[in-house]
Every structure is written in C-alpha cells, then in structure tokens.
C-alpha cells in the first residue's frame, strides 16, 4: 500500500511538472511570436470603432505601452501622423523604448526613402529629390549622391531615435505605367539600381541605421499597386533573374542588408503553386506567402541570413484575400521573420484582437501547421539583431541646426545635379526672363506658388507673370493669358499619388477628387503648348515626377526638362511654397545651372 501511495505521488509530481513545463513552453512561444510582430500606431482613440478613429498618435498611451510589454512585441512602424517635430518625436521614441519587455531596443521602423516617400516633417528634415533623381546623377557623379543621401537620412533618423529604415528600394522600374514605384526606383537598369542601392545601404548602415532592401523579388514591372490589388509579374525565369533579382543578389552578396522586405506580388515563374483565399478562390501565392520564394530562393539559394520582413499585411494585395491570422500564419510558414501591420492598431479593441491573433498563431504551432523550431530560430534572429543595436556605439550626432544646414545644401545640390535635358533644346539660352511675359501652367496652386517663388529667389521680375492651376482650371482665362505671354512653361506630375506616398490606402481614399485626372491634365497641357507654339511663343515642358510623358511633348515643347521630384517646403508666414526642383529649372533657363543629369529610364 505504501509502495502504491509512493508511486501515485511520483506520477502526480511528474504530471504537475508536465503542466508547468507546458505552461512555460507556451509562454515562451507567445514571447517568440510577439517578437515576430511589428505594429503601427498611426492613430489612437480610447472609445469608438477603429474605422472611425482619426486622432493622430503623437504620445504613447498606456494601453499601447502595456500591450508592447505584455505581448512582447519586437517593433513598431511610425508614419507621418506620429511625427510632428523633432522634440516630440524624441519623446515618443524614448517612451517606446521604455516599453520594451526585455530591456533590448525595440525596432522602430519608418519609410524614409527620400523623395515622395518620406515620413519625417520636411520643415526640419529635408526629403531630398528621391531615387530616380539619384539615378540621373550616376553617369556623371557615380554613387556620390546615393551615399550622401543615405548618410544624411541616417543622421536624421538617428537624431530622433529611429533605428530601422525601410529603404532603399531595389525595384527596377521597367514599366512606365507603374503606379506605385516609378520615381521611387533608381531607374530601369539593374546594374545601376544595384550600384546606387548598394551605396545608399552602406552609407545608412555605417551611420548606425538598419537598412532594408525591397520589394523582393521586385515591384518594378507592375501595373497594379499592391496597396489596392494583387499584381502579377509574368516575366520568364531568365528575365526575373537578369532584371528583377539582380540588384537583390548583388546587395546580399556584397553589402549585408539587415532586412529584406517582401512584395505582395505573384511571380508564377518563381512559384505557381496556389492558396485558397478566404472567398474560396485558388490564387497563385504572392511572394509574401511563398516558401519557394522566401525560403528556397531568398534564404537557401541567395544565402540571405538577415531578417525577412513582410510589406504591410493590411494592404489589399493580402488583406483582400486572407484574414489577418491566415496572412500571418502563411507568411511565417513561408519563412518570414516579421509580420508587418497585420491590421491597423487604433483602439483598445484592436489590442484585444491582436492578442487573439497571437492565440491563433500559437494554435497553428501546436497543431503542426507551423514548425516550432523555425519559429524559435526566427525569434532568435530578431533578438540577435536587437542585441546588436544595444551593443552598437552611440553615433556622433550633429547639432540640429548644422544638420539642417547640411541637408538643405545637399537637397539643392541633388536637385541641380539631377536636372535632365530631354531631347534637343530649341531655345536660345540663357533667357532674359526679366524681359519676358510669362505664363505658367502648374498641377495645383501650391506649384504655382513654387514657380513664382523660384523666380523671386533668383531675383527675377518678369514684365508679367500669370499661372493656371490645373486642379481648378479655367480654359478661357488660360488661353487669354497664353495669348499675351512670350513664354509658356507647363509642368506635370505623373502618375498620380499612390498610397505608399501618403501612408496607407485609407489616406489615398481620403484625397479630394481632382477636376481633371492626370491623363486629362496631360492632354490639356499638350493642346495648350501646341497652341502656344503655333502662335510663335517659346514653350517649356517640365516633368515633376517620372519623365516618361516627356516623349509626348516632343512637338509641342521647345525645351523639355525632367526634375524627378516636386518636393516643396511648406508655406510659412514669411514665405510661400517653394522647392529646389523649381529653383533649379529657373536657374537653368537663366544659364546659372547646368543640366548634368542623364535619363535613368528609357523613353519610348
């Protein structure tokens, strides 16, 4: 009887040990999964629905601080909504770091590519002209501007406590109709993209900010924006290898990027297997959910040992077809380390939903849908990266005023160095603009102001100057003003803004409807310049974004220029809108600025 009692005691003790071990294992598993999630904090409301919440989050609420600690989250991504001025940003990032659950630095990420995709407030942190402008400088300046801009962006981010940049983009933009990449690309030549991307990445990481090459395996030849749909790239395997993958292979081999960001794009040449969507449709797996692409190709074949992070999972390219839990489980199964933004976090209810999502991922591991050893290895990769951040020596930071002075100078230099004369110049330069009557045609009223400010900045007072705004266009008035002018300067921003420039799809949906579409603006501009030319007026056409449309102005414009950027300094009480691209164009017409840039893309 004593032996039986002893045996029962031993069995009971072992059973209790199993329960305790199981509890510890699940706790560790939840910690690992939390490490593998990166959330956004763009808005926060204590009450109401997530869909209705539009209050920008600029201070860390206790609800989110507690969620970061209790769910062991490994990182957050910040957007322009979170970032108002340098002191506020420093307070926010410091509070985020204090919320870390394990004493290691949180990954605080941002899309600060430069150009149109820039989240920091531009009055304190110039955004520069962007990647395509840098691509235009490569033949003359080599990688100088790629490295200088990469270093400057890192200095900006370091100064406000942001340690991870989702840049540079290695997409080879060989589709003129690409709605989302276009000027975010260094160009359409894979070797040039690799050279510029490598120089920018090195400069950024040497300055202490983790870099991310994106959007793997390439978003350059798409006609659909993955924020709004699911693009399909139908390149054959040889083209994928020679064009899309080339920059990624080169940078992984030579530059050790900290992260690779996946694309929500179907690449049947790389993986034509299918997944069943939430509506029952059999879809070719997007790269983000493809093990053949993320593990077999990126990890095993290309030898990438860093962190694989998804593009935002709440983008329509994924969320239209899969629930947040399905997307996270499928991307972890494919080999991704970090799931970015399974859905937007705005309310305490969203924190509860995220907790339930973690429950579903735990269950997927317990049921064998996810490999527990792979989850543990992935979490360890993230922990090692965060440990490296903690061990990294503090970067030497310039005083804010000196950094801003340097950035503004670099922004001006890049705008001038990238200015590109397209085709033959039929005007006799320099022009004495003060002796002419000018009519300007601009995409909107703020661009009118920037052109006028550029004239003023160069000390020019034309005989007269008028400006037509294409968003509220009065054709009868414009024709009258053109008739009185000596020179007509038209400018166009094409293609239209994408969700990537604004933040997320909801921002794009909130934009006011324009009176004229971009295509209609282009057609109207061509007609107006043709009429002006027929009346013996001097005509100038300026592309303020991608230069592809300039091919269609060969007969209507005496002079065609590409700036690749329309960035503006915000209006103040002392000064209207202004920008270095507008200054560079006026300087060129006066003979004060050279057009040293060369087209980084082919015009057809």
MOLINWO-V579411 format. One record per backbone hydrogen bond with DSSP energy under -1.0 kcal/mol. NH is the residue of the N-H (numbers start at 1). CO is the residue of the C=O. Records with the same first field share a line. If there is no record, write none. Layout:
NH: CO ; CO
This chain:
5: 1
6: 2
7: 3
8: 4
9: 5
10: 6
11: 7
12: 8
13: 9
14: 10
15: 11
16: 12
17: 13
18: 14
19: 15
20: 16
21: 17
22: 18
23: 19
24: 20
25: 21
26: 22
27: 23
28: 24
29: 25
30: 26
31: 27
32: 28
33: 29
34: 30
35: 31
37: 34
38: 339
39: 75
44: 55
45: 346
57: 42
65: 61
66: 62
67: 63
68: 64
69: 65
70: 66
71: 67
73: 68
74: 34
76: 107
77: 39
78: 109
82: 79
83: 80
89: 85
90: 86
91: 87
92: 88
93: 89
94: 90
95: 91
96: 92
97: 93
98: 94
100: 97
107: 74
109: 76
113: 117
114: 117
115: 127
117: 114
124: 121
125: 121
132: 183
134: 130
135: 131
136: 132
137: 134
141: 137
142: 138
144: 141
147: 143
148: 144
149: 145
150: 146
151: 147
152: 148
153: 149
154: 150
155: 151
156: 152
157: 153
158: 154
159: 155
160: 157
161: 158
162: 157
164: 108
165: 210
166: 110
167: 165
170: 214
173: 187
174: 172
178: 175
184: 181
185: 182
188: 600
193: 189
194: 190
195: 191
196: 192
197: 193
198: 194
199: 195
200: 196
201: 197
202: 198
203: 199
204: 200
205: 201
206: 202
207: 203
208: 205
209: 204
210: 163
212: 167
213: 259
214: 168
216: 261
218: 215
228: 225
229: 225
233: 266
240: 236
241: 237
242: 238
243: 239
245: 240
249: 245
250: 246
251: 247
252: 248
253: 249
254: 250
255: 251
259: 211
260: 307
261: 213
262: 309
263: 216
265: 263
266: 231
270: 267
271: 267
275: 283
277: 281
278: 321
280: 277
283: 275
285: 273
287: 265
288: 263
289: 286
290: 287
294: 290
295: 291
296: 291
297: 292
298: 293
300: 295
301: 296
302: 297
304: 298
307: 258
309: 260
310: 338
313: 340
315: 312
316: 227
317: 226
318: 315
319: 315
320: 316
321: 318
322: 318
327: 323
328: 324
329: 325
330: 326
331: 327
332: 328
333: 329
334: 330
335: 331
336: 331
337: 308
338: 308
339: 36
341: 38
351: 347
352: 348
353: 349
354: 350
355: 351
356: 352
357: 353
358: 354
359: 355
360: 356
361: 357
362: 358
363: 359
364: 360
365: 361
366: 362
367: 363
368: 365
369: 364
370: 364
375: 371
376: 372
377: 373
378: 374
379: 375
380: 376
381: 377
382: 378
383: 379
384: 380
385: 381
386: 382
387: 383
388: 384
389: 385
390: 386
391: 387
392: 388
403: 399
404: 400
405: 401
406: 402
407: 403
408: 404
409: 405
410: 406
411: 407
412: 408
413: 409
414: 410
415: 411
416: 412
417: 413
418: 414
420: 562
422: 560
426: 558
431: 589
433: 431
435: 432
436: 433
438: 464
439: 487
440: 466
441: 489
442: 468
448: 444
449: 445
450: 446
451: 447
452: 448
453: 449
454: 450
455: 451
456: 452
457: 453
458: 454
459: 456
460: 455
463: 436
466: 438
468: 440
470: 442
472: 469
478: 474
479: 475
480: 476
481: 477
482: 478
483: 479
485: 482
486: 437
487: 437
488: 538
489: 439
490: 540
491: 441
492: 542
502: 498
503: 499
507: 504
508: 504
509: 505
510: 506
511: 508
521: 517
522: 518
523: 519
524: 520
525: 521
526: 522
527: 523
528: 524
529: 525
530: 526
531: 527
532: 528
533: 529
534: 530
535: 531
536: 533
537: 532
538: 486
540: 488
541: 559
542: 490
543: 561
544: 492
546: 494
550: 547
551: 548
552: 549
553: 550
557: 553
558: 539
559: 539
561: 541
562: 420
563: 543
569: 578
572: 575
578: 569
583: 579
584: 580
585: 581
586: 582
587: 583
588: 584
589: 585
590: 586
591: 588
592: 587
593: 587
597: 419
598: 136
